[in-house]
Amino acid sequence: MNITIIGAGNVGYHLATAFQQTDHHLLQIFSRNPKRFAHFPPILAKKCVSDWTSINPKSDVYIIAVNDQAIEEVSQKLKKTQVNGIVVHTSGATSTEVLRQHEQFGIFYPLQTFSLAKTVNWQAVPFCIDGNSQTVRNQLFQLAQQLSPTVHLITDKQRQALHVAAVFVNNFTNHLLTLGEEICQEFDVPFGILQPLIRETFEKVQSISPKIAQTGPAIRGDKTTIEKHLKLLQNHPDRQLLYHLISESIAK
Ligand SMILES: NC(=O)c1ccc[n+]([C@@H]2O[C@H](COP(=O)([O-])OP(=O)(O)OC[C@H]3O[C@@H](n4cnc5c(N)ncnc54)[C@H](OP(=O)(O)O)[C@@H]3O)[C@@H](O)[C@H]2O)c1
C-alpha cells in the first residue's frame, strides 16, 4: 500500500519511521510547518512536503495525525486535493464523522503514549481500528498488523470511552508523578528513592486488579494521617484539593 501521513508531530513522525521499515510504501509526509522536518533522517526528509498542492492523490491510505481540533479542517483540505484513498485519523477522542466527506474513511488509533524523544516499541502498541465498510476495516486491520500484533476493532463510542480511561491511567498518573517529584524537590529528597515504589505500583496491576491493589491512608480510613498530609501541603492549595478529591474517591 502507498501511505501518506499528514502531521509531523509525535504520532506522525513515529508512524512514518515505522512504515518506512515495512513492506508498505511511505509516499509522503505532510506538515504545514517545514521546521518540523529539521530532525528527520534523510530517508524521511526526502518524502516531506509542506504545501497542500504537493499532496499526491494516488495514495491508498492518508493518515491524519494532527491536533484533534484540526482533524476536520485537514480532512476538508485533503478532500479538495482530490484524494480517493482511505482517510483515517489517529485520535482517541474524535468521532469518525469528521471524515464523512470521504468515500472510504476510518480510525487508526494507536493506544500508547508517544513522544518525539522516545523510541517506540510497536510490539507494545495496541491499535484500535474501524472503518465505514467491511473492505476498509479489513484493509486497516491488515495495515495495523504490519506494525503491531495487537489490533482491535473498536466502535466510536468504545474508543472514546477507552480514551477517557487512558487519560486517567496515563496522563493523570503522570501528572501525579510530576507532583511527587516537585514535593521531593521542595523537601530536598531525591525523587529516585520513589522509583521502586513507582515500578511496583505499575507491575502489581499486571497481575491483580487496581481496586484490590489499593493501599494508603484513604482506603484504611486513617484520618489523622490524611490531616497531617493536608497540613504539609498547606502552601499549595491546588495540591491539597487534588489530595482531598482523590482520597474521597478512594474512600468511596
Ligand atoms: N502523542 C500521543 O501520545 C498520542 C497517542 C495516540 C493518539 N494521538 C493522537 O494523534 C494526533 C496527533 O497527536 P501528536 O501528539 O502527534 O500531536 P503533536 O505532536 O502536537 O503534532 C500535531 C501536528 O499537527 C499539526 N497541525 C496542527 N494543526 C494543524 C492544522 N490546522 N493544519 C495542519 N497541521 C496541523 C502540527 O503542525 P505545526 O507544527 O505546524 O503546529 C503538528 O505537526 C492527535 O489526534 C492525538 O489525539 C496522540
The ligand as an ORCA input file, in Angstrom:
! r2SCAN-3c Opt
* xyz 0 1
  N       1.002     11.766     21.442
  C       0.320     10.707     21.827
  O       0.708     10.064     22.825
  C      -0.886     10.224     21.057
  C      -1.285      8.878     21.214
  C      -2.353      8.390     20.449
  C      -3.033      9.258     19.593
  N      -2.654     10.578     19.498
  C      -3.407     11.419     18.553
  O      -2.578     11.682     17.414
  C      -2.840     13.011     16.901
  C      -1.549     13.813     16.857
  O      -1.031     13.912     18.171
  P       0.508     14.308     18.398
  O       0.835     14.007     19.807
  O       1.339     13.754     17.297
  O       0.414     15.899     18.222
  P       1.623     16.928     18.007
  O       2.927     16.301     18.349
  O       1.209     18.192     18.713
  O       1.613     17.178     16.422
  C       0.484     17.707     15.816
  C       0.791     18.026     14.371
  O      -0.418     18.567     13.814
  C      -0.102     19.701     13.053
  N      -1.262     20.589     12.951
  C      -1.953     21.176     13.969
  N      -2.960     21.912     13.483
  C      -2.901     21.813     12.120
  C      -3.660     22.342     11.059
  N      -4.712     23.158     11.284
  N      -3.305     22.031      9.787
  C      -2.243     21.205      9.544
  N      -1.480     20.644     10.518
  C      -1.812     20.957     11.792
  C       1.048     20.324     13.799
  O       1.700     21.198     12.944
  P       2.519     22.504     13.487
  O       3.869     22.013     13.872
  O       2.525     23.419     12.336
  O       1.731     23.072     14.666
  C       1.857     19.084     14.156
  O       2.667     18.682     13.087
  C      -3.922     13.591     17.812
  O      -5.177     13.380     17.231
  C      -3.786     12.796     19.107
  O      -5.011     12.720     19.819
  C      -1.599     11.068     20.193
*
